[in-house]
Amino acid sequence: MIYVTGERLQPHQVRAAAFDTRWRGLDPDQVHAYLNQLADELDRLHRELTTANTEAERIRQALRQWQSRHTGCRHPDPDWSLNNRWRP
């Protein structure tokens, strides 16, 4: 199995991992079960990351639109915010 530093590990790489067999080595069924569990977790994390990045981009675009709509919305009196604060 070759893993180059800097690349993101993909689930299919974990599932395709192969190991040399050794006398009295690890139980191959346990190793493959663990690798499948790890691959499933990587897959879930990749989906969550994609969802989070999509949501962040949507929020950035909404903020840009809001900022462009409110560019000229400044109150002319600089003391306005001091005199007209919200009071419970």
Secondary structure, 3 states (H helix, E strand, C coil): CCCCCCCCCCHHHHHCCCCCCCCCCCCHHHHHHHHHHHHHHHHHHHHHHHHHHHHHHHHHHHHHHHHHHCCCCCCCCCCHHHHCCCCC
